[in-house]
Amino acid sequence: MSVWLSLLLVLLCSWSLSDLVAEACTCLPIHPQDAFCNSDIVIRAKVVGKKLMKDGPFGTMRYTVKQMKMYRGFDKMPQVQYIYTEASESLCGVKLEVNKYQYLITGRVYEGKVYTGLCNLYEKWDRLTLSQRKGLNHRYHLGCGCKIKPCYYLPCFVTSKNECLWTDMLSNIGHSGSQSKHYACIRQKEGYCSWYRGWAPPDKTIINATDP
């Protein structure tokens, strides 16, 4: 085999690998309540430092955080000092700015460390709505026994009494629409789950959503 052919094969293999890595991170839409209920750790924190750890093929970024408040995870890790994520965004690593913002960060605990990524919920704190903040403090926890069912196209229906139909994806706004920003799916006294709206004006764009 000639040297040029060998080089060509190496380039093709490298291009294919990088192409696969670039497309590796794909996340399904998730309602903030589901992100809360499915996480081991939910905190509000400020990033005060970062360090690239030389582990794995692309490395891991370790963020040092100052925890302001914990909403979920007291039994797992009552005080979070470090958040770990993949160093590469193509592998779902998140990029957080140091000494600039407070963030809402959700993640999982593995071998005593907190990991987060693009498929977890993370957001600058000042971008959260009042309803989302209330959800973190109380309402989302009440709805962890309910199931939020995404609706991507009509018709779609709930199939059990513990489901709430999430129809934000039908609007032009997408998954960050009104139900995501202002509603929680909570079990009612009658035993069924339905949307509960926090502080927000009535939204007429929601389709098939119960408005108590």
C-alpha positions as CSV (number, residue, x, y, z in Angstrom):
1,M,0.0,0.0,0.0
2,S,1.4,3.4,-1.0
3,V,2.2,6.1,1.5
4,W,-0.5,8.4,-0.1
5,L,-3.1,5.8,0.1
6,S,-2.3,5.2,3.8
7,L,-2.6,8.9,4.5
8,L,-5.9,9.1,2.7
9,L,-7.3,6.2,4.7
10,V,-6.2,7.9,8.0
11,L,-7.8,11.2,6.9
12,L,-11.1,9.4,6.0
13,C,-11.1,7.6,9.3
14,S,-10.4,10.8,11.2
15,W,-13.1,12.6,9.4
16,S,-15.6,9.9,10.1
17,L,-14.7,9.8,13.8
18,S,-15.0,13.5,14.2
19,D,-18.3,13.5,12.3
20,L,-19.7,10.9,14.6
21,V,-18.5,12.8,17.7
22,A,-20.1,16.0,16.4
23,E,-23.4,14.3,16.1
24,A,-23.1,12.3,19.3
25,C,-25.1,14.6,21.6
26,T,-28.8,14.4,20.9
27,C,-31.3,15.2,23.7
28,L,-35.1,14.8,23.8
29,P,-37.1,17.8,25.0
30,I,-37.7,17.6,28.8
31,H,-40.1,19.6,30.9
32,P,-38.4,21.3,33.9
33,Q,-40.6,19.3,36.3
34,D,-39.3,16.0,34.8
35,A,-35.8,17.3,34.9
36,F,-36.3,18.0,38.6
37,C,-37.9,14.7,39.4
38,N,-35.4,12.6,37.4
39,S,-32.3,14.3,38.9
40,D,-30.3,13.3,41.9
41,I,-29.1,16.8,42.5
42,V,-30.9,20.2,41.9
43,I,-29.1,23.3,43.1
44,R,-28.7,27.0,42.5
45,A,-25.0,27.8,42.4
46,K,-22.4,30.3,41.2
47,V,-19.4,28.9,39.3
48,V,-16.2,30.2,41.0
49,G,-13.6,28.1,39.2
50,K,-12.9,25.5,36.6
51,K,-10.2,22.9,35.8
52,L,-9.7,20.5,32.9
53,M,-9.1,17.0,34.3
54,K,-7.0,14.7,32.1
55,D,-9.3,11.7,32.2
56,G,-11.0,10.0,29.2
57,P,-10.2,10.6,25.6
58,F,-11.4,14.3,25.6
59,G,-11.0,15.1,29.3
60,T,-13.5,16.2,31.9
61,M,-14.2,19.7,33.0
62,R,-14.5,20.2,36.8
63,Y,-16.4,23.3,37.9
64,T,-16.0,24.6,41.4
65,V,-19.3,26.0,42.6
66,K,-20.6,28.0,45.5
67,Q,-23.9,26.4,46.4
68,M,-26.6,29.0,47.1
69,K,-29.5,26.6,47.7
70,M,-30.3,22.9,47.2
71,Y,-33.8,21.9,46.0
72,R,-33.2,18.2,45.6
73,G,-30.5,15.8,46.7
74,F,-30.1,16.3,50.5
75,D,-29.9,12.5,51.0
76,K,-27.3,12.2,48.2
77,M,-24.9,15.1,48.8
78,P,-26.1,18.0,51.0
79,Q,-23.3,20.3,50.0
80,V,-22.0,20.4,46.4
81,Q,-18.5,21.7,45.8
82,Y,-17.7,20.4,42.3
83,I,-19.7,19.8,39.2
84,Y,-18.3,17.5,36.5
85,T,-19.1,17.5,32.8
86,E,-17.5,16.3,29.5
87,A,-15.0,18.8,28.3
88,S,-16.4,18.5,24.7
89,E,-19.8,19.9,23.9
90,S,-20.1,17.3,21.2
91,L,-20.2,14.8,24.0
92,C,-22.9,16.8,25.8
93,G,-20.5,18.8,28.0
94,V,-21.9,22.1,29.3
95,K,-20.0,25.4,29.3
96,L,-20.5,27.5,32.4
97,E,-19.1,31.0,32.9
98,V,-16.9,31.7,35.9
99,N,-17.8,34.4,38.4
100,K,-20.6,35.9,36.3
101,Y,-23.9,34.2,36.9
102,Q,-25.9,32.1,39.2
103,Y,-27.2,28.9,37.6
104,L,-29.8,26.3,38.1
105,I,-28.0,23.0,37.7
106,T,-29.4,19.5,37.7
107,G,-27.3,16.4,37.6
108,R,-26.7,12.8,38.7
109,V,-24.4,11.4,41.4
110,Y,-22.0,8.7,40.4
111,E,-19.2,7.4,42.7
112,G,-19.5,10.4,45.0
113,K,-19.3,13.0,42.1
114,V,-22.0,15.2,40.6
115,Y,-22.2,15.0,36.8
116,T,-24.3,17.2,34.5
117,G,-24.6,17.6,30.7
118,L,-26.5,19.2,27.9
119,C,-29.4,16.7,28.4
120,N,-29.7,17.8,32.0
121,L,-31.5,21.0,32.8
122,Y,-29.1,23.9,33.4
123,E,-30.1,27.6,33.0
124,K,-29.0,31.0,34.2
125,W,-31.0,31.7,37.3
126,D,-32.3,35.1,36.2
127,R,-33.8,33.5,33.0
128,L,-36.2,31.3,35.1
129,T,-39.8,32.5,35.4
130,L,-41.4,33.0,38.8
131,S,-43.5,29.9,38.2
132,Q,-40.4,27.8,37.6
133,R,-38.7,29.1,40.7
134,K,-41.9,28.2,42.7
135,G,-41.8,24.8,41.1
136,L,-38.3,24.2,42.3
137,N,-39.2,25.2,45.8
138,H,-42.4,23.2,46.1
139,R,-44.6,22.4,43.2
140,Y,-42.4,20.1,41.1
141,H,-41.9,17.8,44.1
142,L,-45.6,17.4,44.4
143,G,-45.8,16.2,40.8
144,C,-43.1,13.6,40.8
145,G,-45.7,10.9,40.8
146,C,-47.3,12.3,37.7
147,K,-46.2,11.7,34.1
148,I,-45.7,14.5,31.6
149,K,-46.5,13.1,28.1
150,P,-45.0,15.1,25.2
151,C,-47.2,15.7,22.2
152,Y,-45.3,16.3,18.9
153,Y,-48.3,16.2,16.5
154,L,-52.0,16.0,16.6
155,P,-54.0,14.0,17.6
156,C,-52.5,13.0,20.9
157,F,-54.3,12.0,24.1
158,V,-53.6,11.1,27.7
159,T,-54.0,7.4,28.3
160,S,-54.1,7.3,32.1
161,K,-55.2,9.5,35.0
162,N,-51.6,10.3,36.1
163,E,-50.7,11.9,32.8
164,C,-50.5,15.6,31.7
165,L,-50.3,16.3,28.0
166,W,-47.4,18.6,27.1
167,T,-48.2,20.4,23.9
168,D,-45.5,23.2,23.8
169,M,-43.9,21.4,20.8
170,L,-47.0,22.2,18.7
171,S,-46.3,25.9,19.0
172,N,-43.7,28.0,17.2
173,I,-41.9,28.5,20.5
174,G,-41.2,24.8,20.9
175,H,-40.4,22.9,24.2
176,S,-39.7,26.2,26.1
177,G,-43.3,27.4,25.7
178,S,-45.9,28.3,28.2
179,Q,-46.4,24.9,29.9
180,S,-42.7,24.7,30.4
181,K,-42.4,28.2,31.8
182,H,-45.6,28.5,33.9
183,Y,-47.1,25.1,34.6
184,A,-46.6,22.1,36.9
185,C,-48.3,18.7,36.5
186,I,-49.7,17.9,40.0
187,R,-51.9,15.2,41.4
188,Q,-55.3,16.5,42.4
189,K,-57.5,15.4,45.3
190,E,-59.6,13.3,43.0
191,G,-56.5,11.2,42.2
192,Y,-55.8,12.4,38.7
193,C,-53.0,14.6,37.5
194,S,-53.5,18.0,35.8
195,W,-51.7,21.1,34.9
196,Y,-51.5,23.7,37.7
197,R,-50.6,27.3,36.6
198,G,-48.5,29.4,38.9
199,W,-48.3,33.2,38.5
200,A,-48.9,34.0,34.8
201,P,-51.7,35.5,32.7
202,P,-54.0,32.9,31.1
203,D,-52.4,31.4,27.9
204,K,-54.9,30.6,25.1
205,T,-52.2,28.9,23.0
206,I,-52.1,25.7,25.1
207,I,-53.9,22.8,23.4
208,N,-55.8,20.2,25.4
209,A,-54.3,21.4,28.7
210,T,-56.5,21.4,31.8
211,D,-56.5,24.9,33.3
212,P,-57.9,24.6,36.9
